[in-house]
Amino acid sequence: MNAFSTIATVQAKRTLRDPAATFFMLAFAPMFAVAMGLIFGNDPLPEFGNRGYLDANLVSFAAIIVVISGLIVTPVDIITQRESGALRRFRATPLRPVVYIAADVVVRFVISLVSIALMIAIGTLAFGARPEGNLVGVLLAAALGILAFLAVGYALSAVIPSQGVALALGNVLVYPLIFLSGAAVPLSVLPDGVRRVAQFSPLTQMVQLLQGLWAGETWSEHWVPLVVLLGVLAVATAAAARFFRWE
Amino acid sequence: MTAAVRCTDVTKSYRDLRAVDGISFEVRQGEIFGIVGPNGAGKTTLLECIEGLRTRDTGVIEVFGMDPERQTREVRERTGVQLQSAALPTHITVAETLDLFASFYAAPADWRPLLPRLGLEDKRNTYVDKLSGGQRQRVFIALALINNPELVFLDELTTGLDPQSRLAIWDVIREIRDGGATVVLTTHFMEEAERLCDRVAIIDHGRVVALDTVPALIGSIAAESRITITVAGTPPLDRLRAVAGVVHAEQTGDQITVRGTGARLAQDVIGALAELDVPMRDLRTEQATLEDVFLALTGREMREGTSA
């Protein structure tokens, strides 16, 4: 087998064999959908414009795993491997860094996307949530969000000195971002000032793109989040490519 | 024959410390070449410069005529590396690890025959994070051989191994050399250098203080060896004192003690006793070692490291 597919296979096995990684990257979103479905159901409610709780919120849960995977799981794993010397051992072979990174990103990307697809499947099939828009568009937007935050994770791994700092910084970033995104708490219940600040978060933009597409709105109505996510992807990729190091 | 490795005036400094301070030598194809010296002498820095893992400050390094900093991938395809400090990805088995690293090379070896030679045959499906230190070290040696390298770099290869595994690994290293490959290893373990290396460079404070075969290095310091033999009867000691290199001979009870110099001392003393037809048993020799060579050349004990 060639290096790309071998690395991808190994990274997939490593993730699936690590209970914590499997939980956060694969099982968390579907389980969150089940929990919210059991608690709130999907009966029409006036505060959601006579849509059900899951109709209005299901797709926004994707943001939680996207940001945890990108800003905590990915940097912690990369930095742990760098600190232990595992990446250094790769450096002593003819392996091109770009092949390693591409295979690693593809595995993380596919696992997150599968997780989001499972979450949507559970919400629609088990709890009757129904998208007004095109599900392919929703998954495309999720894919863009996953890539953007993975790129941020790689950029953070390049500049963060140690696993401890990665964990601390990840937690400091992730929980405010989730809170401000509308994924856990609807933005409508937050004060005006907080809502305005929240608009500067790329995660909030991602949630608005997902919710808009789910509700049947068009990409052109949501060009701002699209531009923000593409911008984050471009800047973070450039930073990761510039600063990535094996040791 | 062309050199496998050629270093010319190589230097590498870390801030104020000249870790490698003007080193030149050649490694011939097909030999086991040892770089020995105390901890902190600059062995690993030098080796990592040759491997292309560190950027030298000045000097020229050629590996098969290529610069490891410029033609890095070509050099890596043809060389195998065992690092002094490294780790492996967690949650994968020994077999998966070897398959993973094999996939990085254009022409990987079949790693399966390596496992029994390294005593790892029953560890194929064990996670590498569950291996003992010695077992993990043997996996790193397997990784260094996974591309059928023409040149193998081994940095403190038997650190953490028990004596039995150490002997087995030495056999593997000799087989690699006998198969036509070149081996460059560092060690601070003198017995390893004496038993394994065809030629040895002794490094201290980033400089080569001596370079030769082990017998030549030991011979060069003219240190005395001591031979004790239990004999029947009282052979004429004058015959022993006449042997070339003998400095002193005496008999206490049934034991003869001879001190002297030269690589042929033991051989010649035994030859003299055999000519006299003296029954002998319990032959012991205490010879100068590379540690004595280091002491003679630097005035310091090897184990003191850089503290002196």
Chai-1 contact restraints between the chains, C-beta under 6 A:
chainA,res_idxA,chainB,res_idxB,connection_type,confidence,min_distance_angstrom,max_distance_angstrom,comment,restraint_id
A,M1,B,S103,contact,1.0,0.0,6.0,A-B,restraint_1
A,A3,B,S103,contact,1.0,0.0,6.0,A-B,restraint_2
A,A3,B,F104,contact,1.0,0.0,6.0,A-B,restraint_3
A,T6,B,L100,contact,1.0,0.0,6.0,A-B,restraint_4
A,T6,B,S103,contact,1.0,0.0,6.0,A-B,restraint_5
A,V10,B,I92,contact,1.0,0.0,6.0,A-B,restraint_6
A,V10,B,L100,contact,1.0,0.0,6.0,A-B,restraint_7
A,R14,B,H91,contact,1.0,0.0,6.0,A-B,restraint_8
A,R17,B,H91,contact,1.0,0.0,6.0,A-B,restraint_9
A,D18,B,H91,contact,1.0,0.0,6.0,A-B,restraint_10
A,S84,B,A87,contact,1.0,0.0,6.0,A-B,restraint_11
A,G85,B,S85,contact,1.0,0.0,6.0,A-B,restraint_12
A,G85,B,A86,contact,1.0,0.0,6.0,A-B,restraint_13
A,G85,B,A87,contact,1.0,0.0,6.0,A-B,restraint_14
A,A86,B,A87,contact,1.0,0.0,6.0,A-B,restraint_15
A,A86,B,L88,contact,1.0,0.0,6.0,A-B,restraint_16
A,A86,B,P89,contact,1.0,0.0,6.0,A-B,restraint_17
A,R88,B,A86,contact,1.0,0.0,6.0,A-B,restraint_18
A,R89,B,A86,contact,1.0,0.0,6.0,A-B,restraint_19
A,A92,B,V81,contact,1.0,0.0,6.0,A-B,restraint_20
A,T93,B,R76,contact,1.0,0.0,6.0,A-B,restraint_21
A,T93,B,F104,contact,1.0,0.0,6.0,A-B,restraint_22
A,P94,B,R73,contact,1.0,0.0,6.0,A-B,restraint_23
A,P94,B,R76,contact,1.0,0.0,6.0,A-B,restraint_24
A,P94,B,E77,contact,1.0,0.0,6.0,A-B,restraint_25
A,P94,B,F104,contact,1.0,0.0,6.0,A-B,restraint_26
A,L95,B,F104,contact,1.0,0.0,6.0,A-B,restraint_27
